[in-house]
Amino acid sequence: MRLFLVTPFIFLSLLSAGAADNRKENESLKAEALFVWGYPLVKNIQAMDAVMNGSLPMLGQVGVNRFSHARRTMRPEDRFVSPNIDVLFSVAILDLTDGPIELEVPATSGQYYVLQFIDPWTNSFAYLGKRSTGTKAGKYLVVGPEYSSAVSEEPEFCKDRVIRSPQNLALAVLRISISNATSIDYLHSLQKGFKIRCLVDEKCPYANPFDSAPIEGNNFWVLLRWALERFTSPKDETELVEIATELLAEKELGTSSVLNKPILLSAQNSGLKKIESLALNGGYKGKSGWRSLIDLFNYNRSNFSIGALEEPNWIIADKHDAFLKRALAARIGLWGNHGYEATFFEAWTDAKGQQLFGKNKYLLTLSSPIPAKAFWSVTNYSAPEFFLYENNENKYAISSYDKDLVRNADGSVTIIFSHDRPSDTAANWLPTPKGSFRPLLSIYQPDLSEIRRYQPDPIEALP
């Protein structure tokens, strides 16, 4: 009789233990999803704070509500993931807390540029430039989410020229192509024509908006909680906000610099492994060794202003897929453009599916035409860092506008990848590190009627 009485107790205990295991597993999955979701926000805040403190030598210290202009292209000492070296950069942190700002753009006489606006979550929500608004001079009003023209006095120039930011904090990234430029001084004069004027508060520019951020402790979860208290999530992502509220309570995280909840540490490790796996090719096996990134930056699903296309084929339909791609983009191409502004292809393997290594020699022939209305380039990066490979030649890319570019009789371009300088020619040579490397083909202002059908030629290993 006792055995009969004990058996149900054991059974109920097993059920309880199973339920507890299921709850733990479910909580672990939620925590990992929260990490992937919050990763771009944290990376972006860290990056913006870093550039304000001079992390990119080419820019100096980036300010608030004013542009900091790079007077040269990127170099290896500018430690940034997958940097583009075909442009001069200008960067500004935009603070719209006290009201709108006026943005003036100069006439560039057809010179390609794109001025990209990015929210704290890394969503690109507006573009000005040759593709979207042309290259004539103009003025625009940049406003925050609380702005209402009914209660605000708009300057006359602002009719149909209002850029609406989903947050009071945004990032403006200007790229001016060096292609076909008459001189570097000319490009510098164009940079000076991009101006920001505060309309409300004369103390502009403002102080660093990240002064109170717990960045120095490098505690992901504490910084994420700080960010969520200040920046609202996109409107269709409330379920993750609820998870954050549940898992990031003050009592669970401890002090501002201490993480003491094991499940969060475990989720951070597993989430990073997932992102790194995707970043380092993710098991991709394409026909030519190239992976198209044309849809990687299409994760903005809710906020579209001037120049941002609100079209189904440029928006990732599944929001959870969008979360993952947003995290991947933050890892391999922070502040990257939508595919309709610039399309990227990355290569990890040669034509036979073997990983690219600098100890070998490779040949890439790009057939003509490449569907670029502005310009194209092939840039070489070290892996897994995705930084420019520092070399004695100071050569980091082959571009369509290179004066010494050698074209074949049919218009195609043959590029040689090797660690050592070729004995025959160095015109189309890209130096490689001895270890793993990852070339990136960038196509600026792609021909949208052709770009989704385009596939780069495979990279051939040479004996």
N, C-alpha and C positions, 0 to 999 in steps of 0.2 A: 504493500500500500504506500509506503514511504517513497519507493522508487517511482510509482505512478504519479505521486504528488511532486516529486523533484523534477521529472521530465519536462512538464510544461514550463517550469521555472527556467530550466536550461534553454529550452526552445525560445522563450521570450527574451532571455539574455542574449542569445545569438542574434535574434532579430534586432535587438537594441544595438548590439555591437555593429551589425551590418548597416543599420541606419546611420550610426555615428560615422562609420567609414564613408558611406555615401555623402553625408553632409560635409565631411572633411575634403573629399574629392571634389565635390561641387564648389566648395569655398576656394580650393586651390585653382580650379579652372577659372573662377570669377576673378581671382587675384591676378592670374596670368593675363586674362583679357584686359584687366584694368591697366596692367603695365604696358602692354602693346598700345592700348588706346592713349595713355598718357605720355608715352615715350616722345612723340614729336613735340608736344607742348614743352616738356622739360628741356629737350635738346635745343629748341628754338630760344627759350629764355636764356639758357647758358651761352648760346652763340651770340645773342644780341648784347648780353652783358659783357661778353668777352670783347666784341668789337668796340664797345664803348670804352673799354680799358686798353685799347690799342693792340689787340691780338693779331691783327692783320697789318703788317708794316706798311703796305702800300696805301692804306687809308689813314693811318694815324688813329687818333681817338674819334670815333663816330659820335656825333652830337644828336640832340633832340630838336626836332623841327628846324633842322638845317642840314644841307648836304655836306658830306665829307667826300672829296673827290680823290680818286687814285690817279696819279699822273703817269703811271706806267701800267703795263699788263701784269698779271699775276706771275709770281716766281715761286720756286720751292719753299722759300722761307715764309710765304703766306700759307700757313697750314690750314687748309680748308678742303673739304671732301669734293672730289671731282670738279675742280675749278675750271672755268672757261678762260682761255688765254687770248681769245680773239677779240676781246672787248676791253674798254676802259670802264671800270666800275665807279659808281657813286652810290652812297648809302646814307639813309636818314632814318632815325627812329621817329615816328609820328605820335605825338601825344595830343589827343583831341578832347581831353577831359574838360578844359575850360571853354571849348568852342571850336568852330571850324578853322581851317587854315586855307590860305590862298596858294595855289601852285601855278607857277608860270613855266611854260616850256618854250624854247626858242625854235625858230625855223632851222631845220637841219639840211635843207636843200637836197632832200632825197637820201641823205646818209641814214643807214639803218640804225634805229635804237628801239629799245623797249624799256619802259618804266613800269615795273611790276609792283603790285601792292599785296602784302601778305599779312594775314592775321596771326595772333599768337599761336594758333594751332597749325600753322604752316599752310593754311588754305590760301591760294591765290584768288583774290576776289575782284581785281581790276587790272587792266593793262592800257597804257598809252603807248603810242609809237607808230612806226611805219605801217605795220599790219592793221592795227585797229583804228587809229585816229589820223593817220597820215603824218607828214613831216612839216606842216605849217606851224607857225607860232600860235600860242593860245594860252588861256588862263582857265583854271579849274578850281572848284571848291571841294575840299576834302572834309567830310563831316562824320561825326560819330553816330552811334545808334539812337541817341536821344534827340538828335537834331530834327527840328520841324520847321519848314519854311513858313508856316503860319505864324510862328512866334519869333522868327529870326529874320533879320534884315539881310537879304541876299544882295550882293553886288550885281549890277546889271549884266556883267559878262557871264554869270553863272547859269543862265538859262540852258538847259540840256547839258550842262557840264558839271554835274554834281557827282562826285565819287563817294559812295556810301560805304563806310567801314563798319563791319559788324561789331567791332570792339573800339574802345577809346584809345587803344594802343595798336599800332600797326607798324609795319616795316616797308620802306620804299627802297627798291633796288633798281638802279639805272644801269643799263648796259649800252654803251655806244660802240658800234663796230669799228674796228680799225681798218676794215676792208675798204680799199679804194680811197682812203683818206689822203689828202694832199700833204699833210704834215701832222706831227704830233701836236704842234702848237695850235693847229686848226681844231683838233679834237678838244684840247684844253679850253678853247674859246667857246665851243659848244657846251661843255660842262658848266661853264660859268653862267650860261643862259638858263639853267634849271634852278629856279629860286623858290623858296618857301617864305611866306609872310604870315605871321600870326595876326588874326583879325580882332581878337578879344583882349589878349593880355600882352602888354609891351615887354614883359620880362622874358619873352621868347628869345633864345631857346631855354628849355626847362632843365631841371636836374635829372640825374639818372633815375628812371622809374624802377630800377631793380636794386636800389640801395638797401632796401629792407629784405630782399630775397635771401633765404638761407642757402647760398650757393657754395660758400667755402667748405662746408662740411661734406659736400658731394653726396648728400643723402637724397636719393631719388624720390622717395616717398614723402619726405618732409617738404621738398621743393614742389612736388606735384600738389600737395595739399595747399601750400601757399598760393600756387598759381590758380587753383580752382576757386579759391576765395576771391580772386580778382578778375578772372576772365570767364565769362559764361561759355558753356559749350555750344556747338551748333545745335539747332532746335530739335533735330531727330536723334540726339545722342543722350537723352535723359536717363536711359537705363544704366549707362556707365556712371553717370553722376550719382545715381542711387547706390551703386556698388561702392563708389568712392566714399560716400557718406557713411556707409556701413563699415568699411575696412580701414578708413583713415581717421578714425576718431582720435582726439587728442590723447585719451588715456591709453590707446593702443600703441601710439607711436612714441610716447614718452616726450622727452625734451625736444627742442628745435634741432638738435644735432645727433640724436640717438634713435636708431631703429631697433625695436626689441620685439617685433612680432615675427616669429620664424616663417610663417606662411607667406609673408610678404617678401622676405629674403629669398625663399625658394622660388616664388613667382618671378622675381627679378632675374634670377639665374636662368630659369627655363624660358622666360620671354626673350632674354638676350640671345640665347642659343637659337631660338626660332628666327629672330631677325638676322643674326649672323649667317645662318644657313641659307636664307633667301638672298642675302647680300653677296655671298660668295658662290654665286651661280645657282644655288638652290636645286641642284640636280637637273638643270635645264639641258635638254638635248634637242637643239634645233637642227634644221637641215644644213645650215652653213656655219654653225658655231657662234652666230650672232643672236642676241636676244633683243627684241624690240622693247623699248621703254616708252612707246608712244602713249600708252594709257596709264603709266605709273603715277602721273601727277594729276589725274582726273578725280581726286578724292573729295574735292569741294562739292557738296551736294545741296547747299542751302543759301549761299550768299553770292550774288552776281551783280557786279556794277559795270561801268564802262569797259568795253573790250573783253570781258569774260563771257565766253559762250555758254549759254544755258540751253544746251542741246543734248539729247539722250546719248549720242555717240561720243560725247566728251564728258560724261558723268558716269562714274562707276555705280551700277544699279544696286548692288548688294552692299549695305553699309558696313557689314563686318569685313568684307573684302576691302572696302575703302579704308577701314581702320588699319588693316595689315599693310596695305600699299603706302599709306601715309607714314607709317613707321619705317618701312623699307626706304622710302624716299628720304626721310630724315637721316638715315644711316649712310646712303650712297650718293645723295644728291640734294642736300639741304638747299632750299630756296630755288629749286628747279622750276622751269616754266611748264605750262600745259603743252601737250604735244602739238597743238595747232600753232603755237608760237615758236617752239623749237622741239624737234624730234631727235631722240637719242637712241643709238644702238650700241650695246656693249658686247665684247667678245671675250670668251674664256677659253675656248678650244679652237684647234685648227680644223681643217677640212676632214680629218680622220677622227675627230672627237678627242684628241689628246690635249691635255691642259697646256696652255702657253707658258713657256719658261724662257727667260732671257739667255740661257746658255745655248739655246738653239737659234737658228736663223730662219726667218719667215718672209714670205712675199704675199702682199695683198694687192690685187688689181681691182680698182673700183671702176666698173663700167660706166660709160656715159650714156644718157645724162643722169646726174644725181638731182633729185627733185627739190632743189633749194632755190628760192627766189632771192634770198639775201646772200648767204655764203655757206660753205660746209668746211669742216675740219676733222682730222683724226688726231686725237690727243692720247698720249700714253700716261698711264698711272701705275704706281706701285700697288701691290695687293698684299695684305688686305686693307691697307690704310686709305687707298684711293687718293694719295697725294701725288703731286707732280714729281717725276723722277729726276733728281738732281744729277746733272752730268756735265762734263767738261765742255761740251759743245753748246751748252745753254739752249738746247733744242728740245722742245716739248710737244710740238704739233706740226702736222702738214696741213696746209689750208688752201682753199681754192684761190685765194688772193695772193699767195706767195709769189714774189717776183721771180724766184728761181725754180718755180714748180716746173717739172718736166712732164709733159703729156705725151702719150703714145699717139701714133698716126691716126687711130680711130677716136681720139678724144679721151680715152680712158687714162687713169693715173695708176702707176705701179709704185707701191710703198714697200720699203725694206725695213723689217724689224730685226735688230741684232744688238748685242752688247758692244761688240767691237765695230769700229768704223769699216765699212766696205772698201775694198781696194779699188774697185772700178769707179764708183760714183757715190757721192754723199748728198746729192740734191734732194732726193725723196727718201732719205734715211731717217728713221726714228730710233734713237738709242733706247735700249731696254736695260732694266736691272738684271742681275744674274739670276734672280729668283723669279717668282710668279709676277706677271704683269697683266693689265687689263686695258686694252685700247677702247676708246669711245669715239664713235662717229656722231658728230653733232651736225644737224641740218637746221639752220635758222631760216625762219619764215618759209616753212615747207609748202610745196604745192599740194593743197589739200585734196585735189582730184587724183593725185598719184601716190601720195606718201604711204597710204595703208597697203598698197600693192608692192611697195618697194622693199627689196631685201638685199643687203650688201653681199658682195661676192665672198666666198670663203677664204680664209687665210691658209696658205699652203706652206707646209714645213719644207725647208730646203735641205739637201744632204750636207 
